[in-house]
């Protein structure tokens, strides 16, 4: 049976044969790192495809897309907890994303603009704390300890927050509440995976 690892390892070997190894001690080390990177992106593609399909079937596609785009784009630069197996990650992602999308889809009409502004403000304040306290959140397979790299990711997340805040303000002024609420949920879910509280929660769930 073809697994995500075998696909990623195949792609990693192909890429390693075409690029010069100036950073790693051996080709095997290079392939190992590349395999991990491909696993992240291949797994993300599969998860997004399944989530979109399920969201479409359940009638929560708009809120799911807003949530997933926010979560995934921030995760690329912010990091967060990684489950030890793809299956666990898939099950938890489906449950949390679809549940949050349902909440946004069927409650947005009860949210006043003032309450949504409060939600956006809460997201911004939480994000600022997470940026300076935790970003980038690395994993055992991708340790980030270089100060310049850490500073780069912190700057990227600051830029992300500015763009996100402006975008949400525009959507709210246009009265597209469902997109704003779903995107806020996506941001908060990703913030939670970066925080120590979320990291410990998912680590226990992983076990």
Protein Blocks (a to p, Z undefined) as FASTA:
>chain_A
ZZfklmmmmmmmmmmmmpccfkbmbfklmmmmmmmmmmmmmmmmmmmmmmmmmmmmnopm
mmmmmmmmmmmmmmmmngpaddfbfklmmmmmmmmmmmmmmmmmmmmmmpcfklmmmmmm
mmmmmmmmmmmmmmccddfklccfbfklmmmmmmmmmmmmmmmmmmmmmmmmnopaklmm
mmmmmmmmmmmmmpmklmmmmmmmmZZ
